[in-house]
Amino acid sequence: MESYVFLLSIAIILLATKVLGDATNKVNMTQVVGALLAGVLLGPSCLGLITETDFIAKTAEIGVILLMFMAGLDTDVTEMKKNIKACMVIASIGVLVPLLGGTACYYFYFYDTMTGYDNILKAVFIGVILTATSVSITVEALREMGRLEGKVGSAILGAAVIDDIIGIIVLTVVISMKDSTVSIGSILIKIAVYMVMMMTLGYLLNRFQDLIDRNLGKRRITTYIVAACFIIAFVSETFFGIADITGAYLLGLFFSQHEIKREIARKITVPSYLIFSPVFFASVGLKVELSGMTGSLILFSVLLLIVAALTKIIGCGIGAKLCGFTSRESLQVGVGMVSRGEVALIVAQKGYAVGLVDASMFPPIVIVVIATTVITPIVLRQIMCDNKGRK
């Protein structure tokens, strides 16, 4: 008999994320925090009511793709063009500092076992994991505060896209040191081809903007564009190794200057925020699994979390400061880049596949992912407001 438990799981997730989201909003925290906590409470580490199934994982993936597509629609392209050099500097330093910090954290904590080439590579790979940035949570927090557009929001989003590209290169270089079948050259060629492809797509959409905008008010155009969003996400991830959310964000960015963007956003918002986004936020919390944690691993998890947060804040903050951002804006950019999200988990899984991450390291990595994801919107809300609570 076919099981329909997935329907009950979705219903519980929707109710829990809504109730806890409203509760956290009442205590001056973003609703995202409540949705994340809902996943933790429902998951295996607390009540054990729901486990992450393939259905939930795929529904969550749709949620994050739509979320990043809408973030692209909301991006101020003019502001981003002004900050493109700053985004590159922020992303570059924001990758280098966590790479060094994560490597040092693992190396010195497990110093007694740091013999042999493979163990050194394992230390470096922990640093590689910390270079990851996932701004899907940050995007939603900024949108709630009405700060997605503007200098800081554009810098965070632009730097995150570049961070993804740099992260892929660093990941490939380190894996190639372990697996000789991985070619750095072929990866760089793929990235170059991808950039050319997306620039060409952006040019064509801009060239035929008037033709596209003539379809304003026609229901079919939103269907076509959403289908294109999923196709670009698929092509990005499958053929180029670029995160699907990056492809979705870039397509949204290309449509951000079209008149039709408001109609697209209005129609996508309903299914996204009603079903897909809550499932995505809850799915992050569902990954928390603390079984098998020893006292030593718990201490390492705490240290790795501190390093993960500080290295992004310091690295990205320094990059922003060097590019003319005020101290307050630099701190906001740094905090906005702290969340690791699903990107760090994907990197960790790739390392595990080639023997660069031990199974015992997954609980600390998941703790860092969850903690940075929960902490980021809380801290971001505080530093985005003045002492009187004004934004």
RAMO-V428216 format. One record per run of one state. SS is the DSSP state (alpha for helix, beta for strand, coil for the rest). FROM is the first residue (numbers start at 1). TO is the last residue. Records with the same first field share a line. If there is no record, write none. Layout:
SS: FROM-TO + FROM-TO
//
This chain:
coil: 1-4 + 27-30 + 43-53 + 75-76 + 83-83 + 110-110 + 114-116 + 132-135 + 146-150 + 179-183 + 208-208 + 214-218 + 241-243 + 256-260 + 287-294 + 323-326 + 337-340 + 354-358 + 384-391
alpha: 5-26 + 31-42 + 54-74 + 77-82 + 84-109 + 111-113 + 117-131 + 136-145 + 151-178 + 184-207 + 209-213 + 219-240 + 244-255 + 261-286 + 295-322 + 327-336 + 341-353 + 359-383
//
